Amino acid sequence: MRRTRGDPVARTTSSSHSTSVGCGRLQSRPTSGGAVGTVVRIPFEVTAWEPEPLDLGEPGPVGFGRVTLRKTFSGPLTGSSVVAMTSATVGEAPAGYVAVELVTGTLEGRSGTFVLQHSGVVDGGDSRATGVVLPGTGTGALAGLRGDVELTHDDSGAVLTLDYELS
């Protein structure tokens, strides 16, 4: 995995990781809203990465950037997304980002769209981010979707863990 200035999310250049990462339904547990949710692990692949500089005055060694990226999902969620991300980096040291992500696909047989909001810190070769399904953003058969997300990137690949409830 490699990272460049303004590029906070460690990413792999291999597309084979999505088949080596386990996926599927894990368990049920309370979501942040107190309801019992369904937990699924969803492998994903970043298919496009379009960085652009962001001039915030760059105090010292900190670099800022915007990235538009695209992903494809497999397993319990099949589909794709477009992500708008803003990031801060300090050379090769830990980096932070915030993002909103429009997901279009089929989640366990239900089709529609929804928006994720997530943020995270990259420290070394691994990264972890957490976020939520933005309330009220579900459409189609995914209307009423709510939940929490965790995104992980490591040597085994990239996985979105979704703890969700669909009312």
Backbone as CSV, one residue per row, in Angstrom:
resi,resn,N_x,N_y,N_z,CA_x,CA_y,CA_z,C_x,C_y,C_z
1,MET,0.846,-1.174,0.000,0.000,0.000,0.000,0.887,1.231,0.000
2,ARG,0.415,2.274,-0.644,1.208,3.489,-0.674,0.309,4.690,-0.455
3,ARG,0.929,5.763,0.000,0.188,6.988,0.243,1.029,8.136,-0.268
4,THR,0.384,9.148,-0.822,1.089,10.338,-1.271,0.478,11.554,-0.597
5,ARG,1.168,12.661,-0.666,0.675,13.899,-0.064,-0.734,14.189,-0.576
6,GLY,-1.659,14.459,0.354,-3.038,14.730,-0.013,-3.836,13.457,-0.261
7,ASP,-3.251,12.298,0.001,-3.864,10.997,-0.278,-3.839,10.175,1.008
8,PRO,-4.814,10.350,1.924,-4.707,9.781,3.244,-5.104,8.322,3.364
9,VAL,-5.823,7.779,2.425,-6.323,6.429,2.599,-5.366,5.455,1.938
10,ALA,-4.773,4.579,2.750,-3.899,3.570,2.173,-4.731,2.723,1.228
11,ARG,-4.211,2.480,0.044,-4.990,1.706,-0.907,-4.084,0.703,-1.598
12,THR,-4.662,-0.391,-2.000,-3.880,-1.386,-2.703,-4.002,-1.144,-4.191
13,THR,-3.001,-1.578,-4.921,-3.062,-1.461,-6.367,-3.516,-2.767,-6.994
14,SER,-3.665,-3.800,-6.188,-4.125,-5.086,-6.699,-5.633,-5.173,-6.609
15,SER,-6.258,-5.754,-7.630,-7.706,-5.920,-7.590,-8.090,-7.283,-7.055
16,SER,-7.124,-8.119,-6.695,-7.442,-9.471,-6.257,-7.917,-9.526,-4.815
17,HIS,-7.762,-8.434,-4.063,-8.097,-8.495,-2.647,-9.573,-8.749,-2.384
18,SER,-10.460,-8.367,-3.262,-11.881,-8.513,-2.974,-12.303,-9.972,-2.908
19,THR,-11.588,-10.870,-3.556,-11.963,-12.275,-3.498,-11.354,-12.975,-2.297
20,SER,-10.333,-12.391,-1.685,-9.695,-13.048,-0.555,-10.255,-12.598,0.785
21,VAL,-11.150,-11.653,0.782,-11.709,-11.120,2.013,-13.043,-11.785,2.275
22,GLY,-13.227,-12.277,3.503,-14.494,-12.913,3.841,-15.633,-11.908,3.808
23,CYS,-16.820,-12.388,3.490,-17.962,-11.504,3.458,-19.174,-12.250,3.965
24,GLY,-20.231,-11.534,4.171,-21.487,-12.150,4.562,-22.001,-11.623,5.869
25,ARG,-23.084,-12.241,6.323,-23.759,-11.836,7.538,-22.958,-12.335,8.735
26,LEU,-22.708,-11.473,9.700,-21.934,-11.856,10.868,-22.820,-12.180,12.061
27,GLN,-23.608,-11.222,12.485,-24.374,-11.374,13.710,-25.382,-10.250,13.809
28,SER,-26.201,-10.303,14.843,-27.083,-9.179,15.154,-26.626,-8.578,16.463
29,ARG,-26.651,-7.262,16.538,-26.280,-6.560,17.770,-26.924,-5.190,17.744
30,PRO,-26.983,-4.508,18.917,-27.618,-3.186,18.932,-26.852,-2.188,18.075
31,THR,-27.572,-1.369,17.301,-26.947,-0.275,16.564,-26.883,0.931,17.485
32,SER,-26.260,2.007,17.032,-26.147,3.201,17.870,-27.511,3.780,18.205
33,GLY,-28.523,3.468,17.406,-29.871,3.947,17.673,-30.624,3.074,18.660
34,GLY,-29.990,2.006,19.169,-30.617,1.158,20.161,-31.391,-0.015,19.588
35,ALA,-31.590,-0.068,18.283,-32.316,-1.184,17.673,-31.360,-2.346,17.445
36,VAL,-31.892,-3.535,17.249,-31.054,-4.678,16.917,-30.779,-4.636,15.429
37,GLY,-29.492,-4.632,15.061,-29.114,-4.515,13.661,-28.541,-5.803,13.112
38,THR,-28.442,-5.852,11.809,-27.800,-6.948,11.101,-26.415,-6.482,10.697
39,VAL,-25.407,-7.300,10.951,-24.033,-6.930,10.636,-23.559,-7.745,9.437
40,VAL,-23.096,-7.044,8.406,-22.554,-7.697,7.217,-21.180,-7.123,6.890
41,ARG,-20.306,-7.986,6.351,-18.971,-7.573,5.895,-18.995,-7.541,4.377
42,ILE,-18.623,-6.400,3.817,-18.756,-6.164,2.382,-17.386,-5.814,1.793
43,PRO,-16.762,-6.725,1.054,-15.505,-6.385,0.390,-15.735,-5.300,-0.662
44,PHE,-14.742,-4.417,-0.819,-14.852,-3.413,-1.877,-13.502,-3.168,-2.518
45,GLU,-13.576,-2.598,-3.696,-12.386,-2.251,-4.452,-12.509,-0.802,-4.907
46,VAL,-11.444,-0.029,-4.728,-11.401,1.336,-5.251,-11.051,1.234,-6.732
47,THR,-11.947,1.736,-7.590,-11.754,1.609,-9.039,-11.297,2.907,-9.702
48,ALA,-11.441,4.029,-9.019,-10.963,5.314,-9.557,-10.542,6.199,-8.394
49,TRP,-9.483,6.961,-8.606,-8.913,7.842,-7.577,-8.503,9.125,-8.272
50,GLU,-9.219,10.224,-8.020,-8.982,11.483,-8.719,-8.665,12.587,-7.709
51,PRO,-7.379,12.744,-7.332,-7.002,13.759,-6.349,-6.878,15.147,-6.968
52,GLU,-7.063,16.144,-6.129,-6.795,17.525,-6.530,-6.326,18.273,-5.289
53,PRO,-5.409,19.224,-5.445,-4.913,19.972,-4.291,-5.996,20.863,-3.695
54,LEU,-5.812,21.163,-2.441,-6.725,22.050,-1.727,-5.857,23.041,-0.962
55,ASP,-5.938,24.319,-1.288,-5.088,25.325,-0.664,-5.785,25.924,0.546
56,LEU,-5.339,25.499,1.729,-5.847,26.063,2.983,-4.741,26.829,3.704
57,GLY,-3.719,27.236,2.968,-2.613,27.956,3.568,-1.498,27.031,4.017
58,GLU,-1.719,25.758,4.021,-0.766,24.719,4.374,0.225,25.143,5.451
59,PRO,-0.203,25.063,6.722,0.681,25.432,7.829,1.778,24.391,8.031
60,GLY,3.015,24.754,7.699,4.137,23.837,7.888,4.050,22.623,6.987
61,PRO,4.278,21.432,7.560,4.356,20.223,6.738,3.004,19.591,6.386
62,VAL,1.905,20.203,6.791,0.585,19.610,6.556,0.134,19.887,5.126
63,GLY,-0.311,18.835,4.438,-0.857,18.973,3.092,-2.342,18.664,3.106
64,PHE,-3.102,19.396,2.319,-4.544,19.185,2.244,-4.907,18.781,0.822
65,GLY,-5.962,18.020,0.704,-6.388,17.612,-0.628,-7.841,17.199,-0.663
66,ARG,-8.360,17.176,-1.877,-9.696,16.640,-2.145,-9.506,15.447,-3.060
67,VAL,-10.333,14.443,-2.864,-10.275,13.271,-3.727,-11.699,12.862,-4.076
68,THR,-11.923,12.586,-5.342,-13.151,11.924,-5.766,-12.744,10.500,-6.097
69,LEU,-13.403,9.543,-5.477,-13.079,8.165,-5.780,-14.335,7.362,-6.035
70,ARG,-14.144,6.236,-6.686,-15.251,5.332,-7.009,-14.897,3.954,-6.484
71,LYS,-15.935,3.242,-6.025,-15.748,1.903,-5.473,-16.747,0.944,-6.103
72,THR,-16.397,-0.336,-6.069,-17.360,-1.392,-6.374,-17.427,-2.312,-5.164
73,PHE,-18.615,-2.843,-4.901,-18.862,-3.702,-3.748,-19.263,-5.094,-4.209
74,SER,-18.949,-6.099,-3.393,-19.370,-7.466,-3.665,-19.829,-8.094,-2.354
75,GLY,-20.437,-9.265,-2.450,-20.936,-9.928,-1.247,-22.351,-9.493,-0.945
76,PRO,-22.661,-9.190,0.318,-24.028,-8.821,0.704,-24.535,-7.542,0.041
77,LEU,-23.611,-6.673,-0.387,-23.963,-5.459,-1.127,-23.271,-5.537,-2.481
78,THR,-24.055,-5.564,-3.542,-23.467,-5.486,-4.876,-23.831,-4.129,-5.445
79,GLY,-22.838,-3.443,-5.974,-23.102,-2.125,-6.521,-21.850,-1.293,-6.558
80,SER,-22.047,0.024,-6.528,-20.926,0.947,-6.650,-21.205,2.207,-5.840
81,SER,-20.166,3.033,-5.709,-20.343,4.304,-5.008,-19.428,5.361,-5.593
82,VAL,-19.771,6.612,-5.294,-18.943,7.774,-5.592,-18.703,8.462,-4.261
83,VAL,-17.435,8.792,-3.979,-17.039,9.357,-2.694,-16.410,10.727,-2.905
84,ALA,-16.816,11.703,-2.091,-16.163,13.014,-2.043,-15.429,13.088,-0.710
85,MET,-14.099,13.215,-0.763,-13.282,13.146,0.440,-12.371,14.363,0.535
86,THR,-12.184,14.857,1.749,-11.222,15.910,2.049,-10.229,15.337,3.045
87,SER,-8.936,15.631,2.855,-7.914,14.981,3.667,-6.830,15.945,4.130
88,ALA,-6.114,15.498,5.169,-4.920,16.188,5.658,-3.833,15.147,5.871
89,THR,-2.611,15.466,5.437,-1.487,14.554,5.615,-0.288,15.319,6.152
90,VAL,0.586,14.561,6.823,1.851,15.105,7.298,2.932,14.159,6.789
91,GLY,3.436,14.443,5.589,4.421,13.548,4.975,3.872,12.137,4.893
92,GLU,4.594,11.182,5.455,4.138,9.792,5.486,3.552,9.436,6.853
93,ALA,3.389,10.418,7.719,2.855,10.180,9.061,1.337,9.995,8.998
94,PRO,0.697,9.709,10.130,-0.759,9.514,10.130,-1.500,10.643,9.424
95,ALA,-2.588,10.267,8.773,-3.387,11.215,8.013,-4.840,11.080,8.423
96,GLY,-5.603,12.138,8.206,-7.022,12.090,8.519,-7.849,12.473,7.318
97,TYR,-9.089,11.995,7.313,-9.991,12.351,6.224,-11.430,12.372,6.717
98,VAL,-12.266,13.083,5.974,-13.724,13.053,6.153,-14.319,12.861,4.767
99,ALA,-15.440,12.121,4.697,-16.013,11.817,3.384,-17.515,11.619,3.455
100,VAL,-18.162,11.883,2.324,-19.552,11.481,2.101,-19.534,10.595,0.866
101,GLU,-20.392,9.569,0.880,-20.348,8.531,-0.147,-21.759,8.152,-0.572
102,LEU,-22.051,8.311,-1.844,-23.341,7.910,-2.399,-23.221,6.481,-2.911
103,VAL,-23.973,5.566,-2.291,-23.930,4.143,-2.632,-25.181,3.793,-3.433
104,THR,-24.992,3.105,-4.544,-26.089,2.610,-5.374,-25.915,1.106,-5.507
105,GLY,-26.945,0.336,-5.116,-26.780,-1.101,-5.240,-27.912,-1.898,-4.638
106,THR,-27.608,-3.178,-4.419,-28.559,-4.121,-3.849,-27.957,-4.701,-2.578
107,LEU,-28.603,-4.432,-1.447,-28.172,-4.914,-0.142,-29.074,-6.065,0.263
108,GLU,-28.512,-7.258,0.276,-29.251,-8.463,0.650,-30.621,-8.532,-0.028
109,GLY,-30.636,-8.302,-1.345,-31.855,-8.435,-2.131,-32.715,-7.193,-2.248
110,ARG,-32.329,-6.094,-1.603,-33.108,-4.850,-1.656,-32.299,-3.782,-2.381
111,SER,-32.877,-3.215,-3.433,-32.155,-2.251,-4.276,-32.539,-0.813,-3.959
112,GLY,-31.561,0.083,-4.108,-31.788,1.507,-3.903,-30.469,2.228,-3.727
113,THR,-30.544,3.413,-3.125,-29.352,4.209,-2.842,-29.386,4.650,-1.387
114,PHE,-28.218,5.031,-0.870,-28.111,5.629,0.461,-26.779,6.351,0.544
115,VAL,-26.637,7.210,1.554,-25.418,7.997,1.721,-24.737,7.616,3.027
116,LEU,-23.428,7.383,2.945,-22.590,7.157,4.118,-21.810,8.429,4.412
117,GLN,-21.600,8.699,5.687,-20.678,9.753,6.116,-19.668,9.068,7.008
118,HIS,-18.366,9.200,6.681,-17.353,8.538,7.498,-16.085,9.371,7.580
119,SER,-15.288,9.067,8.592,-14.008,9.740,8.780,-13.044,8.750,9.403
120,GLY,-11.761,9.043,9.241,-10.796,8.112,9.792,-9.401,8.671,9.831
121,VAL,-8.524,7.844,10.390,-7.109,8.154,10.507,-6.332,6.970,9.956
122,VAL,-5.310,7.260,9.163,-4.417,6.230,8.655,-3.148,6.299,9.486
123,ASP,-2.717,5.158,10.009,-1.517,5.105,10.834,-0.674,3.932,10.357
124,GLY,0.391,4.226,9.648,1.202,3.152,9.078,0.505,2.543,7.880
125,GLY,0.586,1.217,7.738,0.005,0.537,6.590,-1.469,0.240,6.717
126,ASP,-2.026,0.313,7.915,-3.435,-0.010,8.109,-4.239,1.258,8.332
127,SER,-5.519,1.180,7.986,-6.396,2.311,8.247,-7.734,1.800,8.731
128,ARG,-8.400,2.641,9.499,-9.711,2.297,10.028,-10.526,3.574,10.065
129,ALA,-11.766,3.455,9.663,-12.660,4.606,9.670,-14.017,4.158,10.173
130,THR,-14.726,5.091,10.765,-16.077,4.797,11.235,-17.023,5.872,10.735
131,GLY,-18.309,5.525,10.701,-19.295,6.490,10.254,-20.698,5.958,10.396
132,VAL,-21.602,6.609,9.688,-23.026,6.281,9.784,-23.668,6.314,8.405
133,VAL,-24.805,5.639,8.310,-25.702,5.840,7.183,-26.466,7.115,7.521
134,LEU,-26.406,8.125,6.668,-27.110,9.374,6.966,-28.613,9.118,6.978
135,PRO,-29.271,9.476,8.074,-30.712,9.236,8.190,-31.489,9.907,7.062
136,GLY,-32.471,9.196,6.549,-33.349,9.750,5.529,-32.811,9.700,4.120
137,THR,-31.612,9.114,3.912,-31.030,9.121,2.571,-31.347,7.868,1.758
138,GLY,-31.926,6.854,2.366,-32.249,5.632,1.641,-33.373,5.847,0.642
139,THR,-33.239,5.229,-0.548,-34.282,5.309,-1.572,-34.660,3.903,-2.013
140,GLY,-35.771,3.807,-2.744,-36.222,2.516,-3.250,-36.488,1.557,-2.105
141,ALA,-36.061,0.319,-2.267,-36.254,-0.692,-1.228,-35.318,-0.482,-0.042
142,LEU,-34.427,0.513,-0.118,-33.532,0.842,0.994,-33.999,2.080,1.762
143,ALA,-35.193,2.573,1.464,-35.768,3.684,2.239,-35.908,3.212,3.682
144,GLY,-35.534,4.058,4.622,-35.599,3.702,6.034,-34.335,3.043,6.558
145,LEU,-33.314,2.878,5.700,-32.048,2.278,6.127,-31.357,3.196,7.122
146,ARG,-30.853,2.615,8.197,-30.029,3.365,9.146,-28.975,2.424,9.679
147,GLY,-27.895,2.973,10.191,-26.869,2.098,10.733,-25.525,2.764,10.884
148,ASP,-24.572,1.946,11.270,-23.201,2.364,11.507,-22.290,1.610,10.548
149,VAL,-21.169,2.234,10.188,-20.215,1.593,9.296,-18.813,1.656,9.873
150,GLU,-18.017,0.686,9.488,-16.586,0.686,9.765,-15.901,0.262,8.478
151,LEU,-14.887,1.005,8.073,-14.119,0.667,6.878,-12.711,0.321,7.317
152,THR,-12.215,-0.817,6.868,-10.856,-1.221,7.203,-10.094,-1.541,5.928
153,HIS,-8.807,-1.211,5.953,-7.890,-1.504,4.848,-6.659,-2.134,5.483
154,ASP,-6.330,-3.338,5.080,-5.108,-3.970,5.558,-4.585,-4.891,4.470
155,ASP,-3.621,-5.747,4.814,-3.016,-6.610,3.803,-4.002,-7.594,3.181
156,SER,-5.124,-7.876,3.869,-6.101,-8.815,3.307,-7.109,-8.119,2.396
157,GLY,-7.101,-6.790,2.351,-7.996,-6.064,1.457,-8.789,-4.990,2.162
158,ALA,-9.822,-4.528,1.478,-10.674,-3.453,1.982,-12.067,-4.013,2.252
159,VAL,-12.598,-3.685,3.433,-13.908,-4.204,3.836,-14.709,-3.095,4.496
160,LEU,-15.981,-3.003,4.115,-16.940,-2.135,4.787,-17.806,-3.047,5.652
161,THR,-17.802,-2.817,6.959,-18.679,-3.559,7.861,-19.866,-2.660,8.151
162,LEU,-21.049,-3.148,7.829,-22.281,-2.381,7.978,-23.159,-3.044,9.024
163,ASP,-23.477,-2.308,10.080,-24.411,-2.738,11.120,-25.679,-1.938,10.856
164,TYR,-26.710,-2.587,10.316,-27.844,-1.820,9.825,-29.183,-2.367,10.284
165,GLU,-30.164,-1.486,10.175,-31.565,-1.850,10.356,-32.336,-1.185,9.232
166,LEU,-33.314,-1.885,8.722,-34.143,-1.364,7.648,-35.581,-1.397,8.123
167,SER,-36.153,-0.192,8.313,-37.527,-0.142,8.833,-38.537,0.036,7.729
